[in-house]
Amino acid sequence: MKISFKKVLILVVLLALPGFLYYLLTAKGKNRYKPLPVYGPKQVAKTGHKVRGKYVADTIYHQLPDFKLTDQDGKTVTSHSLDSSIFVANFFYTNCTGVCQTTNNNVKSLLDTYKQNKLVSFVSISVDPHCDSVGVLKQYAKQYNPAGVKWMFLTGDTTQIYPLARKGFLVNAVSLGNGDFIYSDKLILIDRKKRIRGYYSGTSVSEITRLNDEIKVLIAEELREMDEPLY
């Protein structure tokens, strides 16, 4: 459904920052934004549509597979639990005090920005489920005071988590034994269709700023496809 001009104007007024203006393009008097890319393998579908009278084949984009994990409150979280959300995901483990701590502190700053926006959530998945039990995650989460289900710390079996990282989020996650892990420091932006829309270094201030701007771009994109209140 098309979103009204009034709602678009309200969105821009409430969320626009100097960095965000970079994405707004003016063409023949019409406001347009630069869409974000879709990452991952793509396939040409058998279906298509017309653009200016010319037939264009549809594209099947990479999507996250179904998963079933457990959050810091012991609740089951599946891919369908996030059907109504744009979300930012990352991988971590609680005994990591360097990269993980910096990344999650940056996630906390984003959470503070979007805590009133019902479209945006945050998901941190442990790569060390043997140590990161529900109780450990709950204690760990207290330092960030996540607001309800806006930030979920997830654990589960390695047979789910590691393939989900590699084949779903398209990043590395593997145990080397003795409490050592190889995992990505990236924050990953996911749209409501479970497609990957961006990768960002979790320890870089400039990358966090770019992620903040691109969350706004994705919000604008999602609002164009539905008719729901901003908050």
Secondary structure, DSSP 4 states (H G I P E B T S, - for coil): -PPPHHHHHHHHHHH--HHHHTTEEEETTEEEE-PPP--S-EEEEEEEEEETTEEEEEEEE--PPP-EEE-TTS-EEEGGGGTT-EEEEEEE-TT--SHHHHHHHHHHHHHHHHTT-TTEEEEEEES-TTT--HHHHHHHHTTT---GGGEEEEB--HHHHHHIIIIII---EEEEETTEEEE--EEEEE-TTS-EEEEEETT-HHHHHHHHHHHHHHHHHHHHT------
